[in-house]
Amino acid sequence: MTFRGDDRAVAVQIGAVILLGFLVISLSLYQATVVPDENRQVEFQHNQRVQSDILEVRNAILGTAATGSASPATVELGTRYPTRTVAINPSPPSGTLSTSELGEISIRNATADDASTTGPDYPETADFWNGTTRNYTTKSLEYRPSYANYDNAPTTVYENGIVYNRFRSGNNTRSEQPVVAGTRISLVALDGELARGGAGSLVVDPQAVSVSTRTISVTNNSTGENVSVVIPSELDADAWRDLLNETGDYDPAADPSNGAYVYEVQNHSTGVELYFESGATYQLKLSKVGVGSDVGGTEPAYLTSAEDLTSDPFVDRAYPFVVESRDKYNNPIGTGVEAAAEPGGGDVPDGVVLEPGRYRYQYVAPSSAGDDTVRVTYRTGSPDPVYDTGSTSFDGGLVENVQYDLDVQAGGGGGGGGSSGG
């Protein structure tokens, strides 16, 4: 008897091998194309969220500068890929949020001597704001992502109240500029050390260092020297012109009647310089906010009259006055203050602290008419006679001092307002 060969088992094995090959190829294609595409979408969506987070950090910094109340903001440093049964994901995407050195904000040719806006702090504030360039160190805050598939992801940057995306091909702003609004100039210096990375979330808690509770009026120092502000920035002059145009604050024609006062923007070695039209009075607000650790403080920069002492007091009457010790951001800061009247004249009893940096005193006029002087300083205990409130060498023109020159009246009538002597 003869038997024929049976190849059916071999055919089944070949079919299984081919099917397995198809599965392997399909899984490889899925791993090589579908998984990266889906993960790229996850990374892109995360990047959109983190840009919104940096905008919230920006709002928290500006809010803290204006009110002193911290408003923490959360930044989603990284994210997670979807769980996969048969495919493999790379490590979860992460990012780093850190501060970076930026440079110094410089305010040039600004004086607080505009007679049309004379207030109780004039002319004492002009002892400090006398046209001398004032510098304020500031930093930027940058988020740098680390993605496996989204190759063109930007670095998102906060600087000078502006959020923008830095791409290899250029920058794209995500917020308006808050520095200039008509005649108002608002500058927030950022300080502190922050460097945090990972795939989790980070709470950024801004710290108020100097809150912009005071606004001072400034004009150009002299003819031909306009008020200008140097802003350290990685955005060039063209980008700043666009930002100012968006808010209606750029006026290359220098038209004094259109509500826009920045007439020129030039590139500077550290960023840009904004030039303001002459013949206008500008409202200057400054503040300092910190993030992270190693946030530096401020110290007294000048003493000014906050509620003036009348220049024509009457004999034997009491008159209140208030002085403020301010930091270089023009905001009150606590320190020791001493006040006294000229020996043989009236009397100035011990004052009262209304709030840190703000002090109320009372001048009691003498019993006879004539000239008198009240002197105030925060350089208490100094051996230098220019800070000795009982010395004729006291220098009321120094930024640490305030001097009121008085003409005591013989009687009748009531005390009126007046300005302090400088």
C-alpha positions in Angstrom: 0.0 0.0 0.0 1.2 3.5 -0.9 0.6 6.6 1.4 0.6 10.2 0.0 2.3 13.1 2.0 0.1 15.5 4.1 1.2 19.2 4.0 -1.7 20.7 5.9 0.1 21.1 9.2 3.0 22.9 7.5 0.5 25.4 5.8 -0.9 26.2 9.2 2.5 27.0 10.6 3.4 29.1 7.7 0.2 31.0 8.1 0.8 31.6 11.8 4.3 32.9 11.0 3.0 35.3 8.4 0.2 36.5 10.8 2.8 37.0 13.5 4.9 39.0 11.1 2.0 41.2 10.2 1.4 41.8 13.9 5.0 42.6 14.6 5.1 45.0 11.6 1.8 46.6 12.6 3.0 47.0 16.2 6.3 48.5 15.0 4.5 50.9 12.7 2.2 51.8 15.6 5.2 52.4 17.9 7.1 54.3 15.3 4.3 56.6 13.9 1.1 56.6 15.9 2.6 56.7 19.4 4.9 59.7 18.6 2.0 61.5 16.8 -0.3 61.0 19.8 2.4 61.9 22.3 3.3 65.0 20.3 -0.3 66.1 20.6 -0.2 65.5 24.4 3.0 67.6 24.6 1.5 70.4 22.4 -1.6 70.6 24.6 0.5 70.6 27.7 2.6 73.5 26.3 -0.6 75.5 25.6 -1.6 75.0 29.2 1.8 75.9 30.6 1.7 79.1 28.6 -1.6 80.0 30.3 0.1 79.1 33.6 2.9 81.6 33.0 0.3 84.2 32.1 -1.3 83.6 35.5 2.2 83.9 37.1 2.5 87.3 35.4 -0.9 88.4 36.7 0.1 87.2 40.2 3.4 89.2 40.1 1.7 92.4 38.9 -1.1 92.0 41.4 1.3 91.5 44.3 3.2 94.6 43.1 0.0 96.7 43.2 -1.6 95.4 46.3 1.0 93.6 48.4 -1.3 90.6 48.7 0.3 87.5 47.4 -1.7 85.5 44.9 0.0 82.1 44.3 -0.1 80.6 40.8 0.5 77.0 39.8 2.7 76.0 36.9 2.3 72.5 35.4 5.9 71.7 34.8 5.2 68.4 33.0 2.5 66.0 32.1 1.7 62.3 31.5 1.3 60.2 28.3 -1.8 58.0 28.1 -1.4 54.4 29.3 -0.7 51.9 26.5 -1.2 48.2 26.6 1.1 47.0 23.8 3.2 50.1 23.0 5.9 51.8 25.0 6.0 55.5 26.1 9.2 57.5 26.7 9.8 59.1 30.1 7.1 61.6 31.1 7.7 65.1 29.6 9.0 67.6 32.0 10.1 71.2 32.2 12.1 73.7 34.2 11.0 77.1 35.6 13.9 79.4 36.6 14.9 83.0 37.0 17.6 84.5 34.8 19.6 87.7 35.1 18.2 90.4 32.9 19.9 93.7 33.7 19.0 97.1 35.1 16.0 99.3 34.5 17.3 102.8 34.2 15.1 106.0 34.6 16.9 109.0 33.1 16.3 112.8 33.2 13.3 112.5 35.6 12.8 115.3 38.1 9.9 115.8 40.6 9.8 119.6 40.1 6.7 120.1 38.1 5.0 123.2 39.6 1.6 122.2 38.2 1.5 119.0 40.3 3.0 120.4 43.5 1.9 118.3 46.4 2.9 117.9 50.0 6.0 115.9 49.0 7.4 118.8 46.9 10.2 119.9 46.9 11.6 117.2 49.2 11.0 114.4 46.7 12.9 116.5 44.1 16.0 116.1 46.3 16.1 112.5 45.2 14.4 112.7 41.8 16.6 115.5 40.5 17.5 114.1 37.0 20.1 111.7 38.3 19.7 108.3 36.6 18.1 105.7 38.9 18.8 102.0 38.4 16.8 99.0 39.4 18.1 95.4 38.9 15.5 93.0 37.6 15.3 89.4 36.3 13.2 87.3 33.9 11.3 84.1 34.6 11.6 81.3 32.0 9.9 78.0 31.4 12.0 75.5 29.3 10.2 72.3 28.3 11.8 68.9 27.7 9.7 67.0 25.2 10.3 63.8 23.3 8.3 64.6 20.2 7.3 68.3 20.1 10.6 69.6 18.7 9.6 73.2 18.1 8.3 73.9 21.5 9.1 77.5 22.6 10.7 78.8 25.8 8.0 80.8 27.5 9.4 84.0 29.1 8.1 86.5 31.6 10.0 89.8 31.7 9.0 93.4 32.6 5.3 92.4 32.9 5.3 90.8 29.4 4.9 87.1 28.5 6.3 85.9 25.2 7.3 82.7 23.5 10.9 82.4 22.3 11.2 80.2 19.2 14.4 79.5 17.2 12.9 81.7 14.4 11.8 84.6 16.6 9.6 85.7 19.5 5.8 85.7 19.8 4.2 87.9 22.5 1.3 86.5 24.6 0.4 89.5 26.6 0.2 93.3 26.3 2.9 95.6 27.8 1.9 97.1 31.2 4.8 99.6 31.3 3.3 102.6 29.6 -0.4 103.8 29.7 -0.6 107.3 28.5 1.4 109.4 30.9 1.6 106.6 33.5 4.9 104.7 33.7 4.7 101.5 35.8 7.8 99.4 36.4 8.1 96.2 38.4 11.5 94.8 39.3 11.7 91.0 39.8 14.2 89.5 42.3 14.9 86.1 43.7 16.4 82.7 42.9 14.2 80.0 41.4 15.2 76.9 39.5 12.8 74.0 39.7 12.3 71.1 37.2 10.3 67.9 37.0 7.0 66.5 35.7 4.8 67.7 38.6 3.3 71.1 39.4 5.0 74.0 41.0 3.3 76.7 43.1 4.9 80.2 42.5 4.2 82.5 45.4 5.3 86.1 44.7 6.6 88.0 47.6 5.9 91.8 48.0 9.2 93.7 48.7 8.2 97.2 47.8 4.5 97.8 46.9 3.6 100.6 44.6 1.5 102.6 47.0 2.9 105.9 46.0 2.9 107.7 42.6 5.2 110.6 42.0 5.0 113.2 39.2 8.1 113.7 37.1 9.1 115.8 34.1 12.2 116.0 31.9 15.3 117.3 33.6 15.9 120.2 31.2 15.3 121.2 27.6 16.7 118.7 25.2 16.9 115.9 27.8 13.7 114.0 27.7 12.5 111.5 30.2 13.6 108.0 29.0 13.5 104.5 30.4 16.0 101.8 29.6 14.4 98.4 29.8 16.6 95.3 29.9 14.9 93.0 27.4 15.5 90.2 24.9 12.7 91.8 22.8 14.1 94.2 20.3 12.9 97.7 19.4 10.6 96.5 16.7 8.9 94.2 19.1 8.5 97.0 21.6 7.1 99.3 19.0 4.5 96.7 18.1 3.6 96.3 21.8 3.2 100.0 22.3 1.2 100.3 19.1 -1.2 97.6 20.4 -1.9 99.7 23.5 -2.0 103.0 21.6 1.1 104.4 23.3 3.5 104.8 20.4 3.6 108.2 18.7 6.6 108.7 16.4 5.2 112.0 15.3 5.4 113.3 18.9 1.9 114.8 18.7 1.2 116.2 22.2 -2.6 116.0 21.7 -3.2 112.3 20.9 -2.7 110.6 24.3 0.4 108.6 23.2 3.7 109.8 24.6 6.5 107.4 23.6 7.9 109.0 20.5 11.0 106.9 20.0 12.2 103.3 20.8 15.8 102.5 20.3 17.8 99.3 20.7 20.1 99.5 23.7 23.1 97.4 24.7 20.9 95.7 27.4 17.5 95.9 25.7 15.6 99.0 24.5 15.3 102.6 25.5 11.9 104.3 25.5 11.9 108.1 24.9 9.0 110.2 26.2 7.7 113.5 24.8 8.8 116.7 26.6 6.3 119.1 28.0 4.3 116.4 29.8 4.1 115.3 33.4 4.4 111.6 33.9 3.1 109.6 36.8 5.8 107.2 37.9 5.0 104.0 39.9 7.7 101.6 40.9 7.7 98.3 42.8 9.7 95.2 43.6 8.5 91.6 43.8 10.4 88.4 44.6 10.0 84.8 43.7 11.8 81.8 45.1 14.6 82.3 47.6 17.3 84.9 48.3 14.9 87.8 47.7 16.7 91.1 48.5 15.0 93.8 50.5 15.1 97.6 50.2 16.4 100.4 52.4 15.5 104.0 53.0 16.5 106.3 50.1 15.0 109.7 51.0 12.7 111.5 53.4 9.8 113.6 52.2 6.9 115.6 53.6 3.6 113.7 53.2 1.4 116.2 55.0 2.9 119.7 55.1 3.5 121.9 58.1 2.0 125.4 57.5 4.7 128.0 56.7 2.8 130.7 58.6 1.9 129.3 62.1 0.5 131.5 64.8 2.0 131.8 68.2 1.2 129.3 70.9 -0.7 127.0 68.5 -0.1 123.4 67.6 0.2 122.2 64.0 0.4 118.6 62.8 2.7 117.4 60.0 3.6 114.0 58.5 6.8 112.8 57.0 7.6 109.6 55.1 10.8 107.7 54.7 10.8 106.0 51.3 12.9 103.5 49.5 14.1 104.1 45.9 10.8 102.7 44.6 9.1 105.7 46.3 7.3 103.5 48.7 7.3 103.9 52.6 9.8 101.9 54.5 10.3 101.8 58.2 13.3 103.4 59.9 14.1 105.7 62.9 13.2 109.3 62.5 14.0 112.3 64.6 12.4 115.8 64.5 13.2 119.0 66.4 12.6 122.8 66.2 15.4 125.3 66.1 16.7 125.8 69.7 14.9 128.7 71.3 12.0 128.4 68.9 8.9 126.2 69.0 8.7 122.6 70.2 8.3 119.2 68.5 7.3 116.5 70.9 7.9 112.8 70.0 6.0 111.6 67.0 3.7 108.7 66.3 4.2 105.9 63.8 1.1 105.8 61.6 2.5 102.9 59.6 6.0 101.7 58.8 7.7 104.6 57.1 5.0 107.2 57.9 5.3 109.4 61.0 3.1 112.1 62.4 4.5 115.0 64.5 3.1 118.1 66.0 4.8 121.5 66.0 4.0 123.8 68.9 4.7 127.4 67.9 6.6 129.7 70.4 5.0 132.5 72.3 6.6 135.2 70.2 6.5 135.9 66.5 9.5 135.5 64.2 11.4 133.0 62.1 11.6 129.4 63.2 12.8 126.1 61.7 11.8 122.5 62.0 14.3 119.8 61.0 13.7 116.1 60.5 16.1 113.3 59.6 16.3 109.5 59.5 20.0 109.6 60.0 19.5 109.5 63.7 22.6 109.3 65.9 25.0 110.4 63.1 28.0 112.4 64.4 27.8 114.5 61.2 26.3 118.0 62.0 24.4 118.0 58.7 22.1 115.4 60.3 22.0 117.0 63.7 18.5 118.5 64.1 19.8 120.9 66.7 22.7 122.2 64.7 22.7 125.3 62.4 24.8 123.1 60.0 21.8 120.9 59.4 21.4 120.5 55.6 17.7 120.4 54.5 18.8 119.7 50.9 20.1 116.2 51.7 17.8 113.4 50.7 17.8 112.0 54.3 16.5 115.3 55.7 13.4 117.5 55.6 13.5 121.2 56.7 10.5 123.5 57.2 11.3 127.2 57.3 8.5 129.0 59.2 7.4 132.6 59.8 5.5 132.6 63.1 2.7 135.1 63.1 1.7 137.3 66.1 -1.8 136.0 66.5 -5.4 136.1 65.1 -6.7 134.0 62.2 -6.0 130.3 61.7 -3.1 128.3 60.4 -3.1 127.8 56.6 -1.4 125.4 54.3 2.1 125.8 53.1 5.1 124.0 51.5 8.2 122.7 53.2 11.5 124.4 52.8 14.3 122.4 51.2 
